[in-house]
Amino acid sequence: MAETRRIAQTPVQAVVFLETLAGLVEKSPVAYSADAAADIAGHLRGMAEAVTIGAHVNPAELDTTRQYAALDWHNEVVAVLFAAEHRPAFH
């Protein structure tokens, strides 16, 4: 039997997602010029701010979610680095 797990999406998660996406766009302007990447990141941050204000996001919950998101991102990077295909590079 296949089990489906679902995490409820909240305005806080949307804010953290938009903030993370803005940071990625800003740091990796591969498809855009640096100015365009900064402009897109600014729009994404504006969307995050609009969600925060419009949904009356609890600042404490937002901070906690940001901390978990940073930890999740770090764990994902570590998992990729230690994947079998990357192990020979560490010797």
C-alpha positions as a Python dict, from the first residue, in 0.01 Angstrom:
ca = {
    (1, 'M'): (0, 0, 0),
    (2, 'A'): (144, 334, -101),
    (3, 'E'): (140, 593, 170),
    (4, 'T'): (100, 955, 74),
    (5, 'R'): (241, 1212, 309),
    (6, 'R'): (151, 1573, 269),
    (7, 'I'): (272, 1877, 453),
    (8, 'A'): (14, 2151, 482),
    (9, 'Q'): (121, 2461, 294),
    (10, 'T'): (105, 2776, 501),
    (11, 'P'): (168, 3143, 429),
    (12, 'V'): (488, 3113, 633),
    (13, 'Q'): (615, 2836, 406),
    (14, 'A'): (529, 3048, 102),
    (15, 'V'): (728, 3340, 243),
    (16, 'V'): (1032, 3126, 316),
    (17, 'F'): (1011, 2964, -28),
    (18, 'L'): (1000, 3304, -199),
    (19, 'E'): (1289, 3433, 12),
    (20, 'T'): (1496, 3124, -68),
    (21, 'L'): (1415, 3150, -437),
    (22, 'A'): (1514, 3519, -436),
    (23, 'G'): (1847, 3431, -279),
    (24, 'L'): (1912, 3160, -537),
    (25, 'V'): (1827, 3389, -828),
    (26, 'E'): (2044, 3665, -686),
    (27, 'K'): (2346, 3440, -627),
    (28, 'S'): (2321, 3251, -956),
    (29, 'P'): (2249, 3496, -1238),
    (30, 'V'): (2338, 3238, -1504),
    (31, 'A'): (2041, 3299, -1734),
    (32, 'Y'): (2015, 3670, -1658),
    (33, 'S'): (2250, 3965, -1622),
    (34, 'A'): (2341, 4060, -1266),
    (35, 'D'): (2100, 4356, -1289),
    (36, 'A'): (1816, 4137, -1412),
    (37, 'A'): (1885, 3879, -1140),
    (38, 'A'): (1874, 4154, -876),
    (39, 'D'): (1548, 4284, -1024),
    (40, 'I'): (1385, 3939, -1019),
    (41, 'A'): (1508, 3879, -664),
    (42, 'G'): (1359, 4213, -562),
    (43, 'H'): (1022, 4117, -708),
    (44, 'L'): (1030, 3783, -525),
    (45, 'R'): (1113, 3954, -197),
    (46, 'G'): (828, 4197, -259),
    (47, 'M'): (594, 3902, -305),
    (48, 'A'): (721, 3752, 22),
    (49, 'E'): (658, 4081, 200),
    (50, 'A'): (307, 4102, 54),
    (51, 'V'): (226, 3752, 180),
    (52, 'T'): (371, 3836, 521),
    (53, 'I'): (157, 4147, 553),
    (54, 'G'): (-158, 4013, 388),
    (55, 'A'): (-163, 3688, 584),
    (56, 'H'): (-60, 3849, 914),
    (57, 'V'): (230, 3605, 945),
    (58, 'N'): (349, 3541, 1300),
    (59, 'P'): (711, 3666, 1317),
    (60, 'A'): (818, 3391, 1559),
    (61, 'E'): (675, 3120, 1333),
    (62, 'L'): (846, 3281, 1035),
    (63, 'D'): (1184, 3282, 1213),
    (64, 'T'): (1146, 2916, 1312),
    (65, 'T'): (1046, 2818, 959),
    (66, 'R'): (1347, 3006, 819),
    (67, 'Q'): (1574, 2813, 1056),
    (68, 'Y'): (1427, 2477, 951),
    (69, 'A'): (1450, 2573, 585),
    (70, 'A'): (1817, 2661, 625),
    (71, 'L'): (1879, 2328, 798),
    (72, 'D'): (1690, 2139, 526),
    (73, 'W'): (1893, 2312, 257),
    (74, 'H'): (2217, 2229, 439),
    (75, 'N'): (2112, 1864, 476),
    (76, 'E'): (2029, 1843, 106),
    (77, 'V'): (2371, 1978, 9),
    (78, 'V'): (2546, 1734, 243),
    (79, 'A'): (2344, 1443, 103),
    (80, 'V'): (2446, 1533, -251),
    (81, 'L'): (2812, 1575, -157),
    (82, 'F'): (2826, 1237, 11),
    (83, 'A'): (2636, 1052, -262),
    (84, 'A'): (2823, 751, -398),
    (85, 'E'): (2919, 922, -724),
    (86, 'H'): (3088, 1204, -532),
    (87, 'R'): (3283, 990, -283),
    (88, 'P'): (3590, 933, -506),
    (89, 'A'): (3644, 1310, -515),
    (90, 'F'): (3705, 1310, -137),
    (91, 'H'): (4011, 1080, -154),
}
